[in-house]
Amino acid sequence: MNPWTASSIWSEHGDGPVVAGLGAVTPVGRSAWAAAAAVRAGVSGFAAHGFMVDAAGKPMCVAAFPWLSAAQEIASRIGDGLVAAIRESLLPLQAAAGEGGVPAFSLLVNLPSHRPGLPDDLCDIVREHLMREFPQGIERIGVAPLGHAGGMMALRSASEYLRAAPAAVCIVACADSYLDPDALEWIEDTDQLHSAGERNNPQGFVPGEGAGAMLLVSADTARRMGLQPLGRIEGQGLGREDHLIRTDSVCIGEGLTAAMRGALGGLPPDERLTDVYCDLNGEPYRADEFAFAALRTRERFVAASDFVAPADCWGDVGAASAVLLVMLACIAGLKGYANGPNALVWASSVTGERGALVIRTSVLPAAVGD
């Protein structure tokens, strides 16, 4: 079946880039398809940390890669996760290129913003690691530490780049890990650790880790190379929130509203959002922020309260959030359990960056990846 003729959704709308490959490494699955199936099934990756205890002497609850030792240092957890995710995202391109070899690609990488437990030179470490692992593949590389919403900013840059160079191939990759002793102590000290301490804190988050990668090409390149379209970015928006989490100011979702309105600009006026994927993690600040933003844009939702927040499966995956959420939206469409074709994905960084995008996913009855 030719996906370009089987579904008219690809030809009816804008000129956004096409998602042509996905890769993921999460506590509930070591591939994009495995992770999406686990989230769909509600599988939890939560477990007691191997040696870290909270102030009450209880093992900290975390969502870690179960195949790694708790003692493995943070830069290698992030670097190895990125390599695996990028390799998986390249598989469709390798299959399409055949003996001609995979064309060089541009790589945009988003990492966590500064916090305890992260090496000061994390960006340099990761950049050098990726250049060693893909010595012939990377044409250019950009690495930035922008946290949860940083992946949205990387996707915006990739879209602009592909619009200017439509024959190019671009990968957006993101990774994070809170599984460092200093980071875990800081999370508890700042009252962010879920179920920790004597109060059994119910309003914190479960520290997680993950990596995701997404192969992006223009629609013309996808057709020319015979790549299966997995989703198409229809609209993107960025915003800035001045009233940050863990401050005394009151956030009413202005930054997220701006990001969502920007993304909704790519959705035809007569269509509504059928699905929502977000990085809500159990903290009330984030829930309040989304509630305000959804109220201001409520006419564009079928049901704003019907959202998917996979932090209840793989924990808070920080800077990896945006790409992993888009991955879930694409696979839900391809597997036939999405509510419809128009998914909103949004994410919020603790440093104020806000990002949202509307992705048109396939609603074909012919599933991919079965």
Salt bridges, closest charged atoms under 4 A:
GLU12 OE1 - HIS13 NE2 3.65
ASP15 OD2 - ARG163 NE 3.61
ASP80 OD1 - HIS129 NE2 3.40
ASP124 OD1 - ARG127 NH1 3.03
GLU133 OE1 - ARG87 NH2 2.79
GLU160 OE2 - ARG156 NH1 3.96
ASP176 OD1 - ARG115 NH2 2.64
ASP191 OD1 - ARG199 NH2 2.84
GLU209 OE1 - ARG77 NE 2.81
ASP220 OD1 - ARG223 NH1 3.32
GLU234 OE2 - ARG232 NE 3.93
GLU271 OE2 - HIS13 NE2 3.50
GLU271 OE1 - ARG360 NH2 2.71
ASP279 OD2 - ARG286 NH1 3.20
GLU283 OE1 - ARG286 NE 3.57
GLU289 OE2 - ARG354 NE 2.35
ASP316 OD1 - HIS148 NE2 2.87
GLU353 OE2 - ARG240 NH1 3.41
ASP370 OD1 - LYS335 NZ 2.34
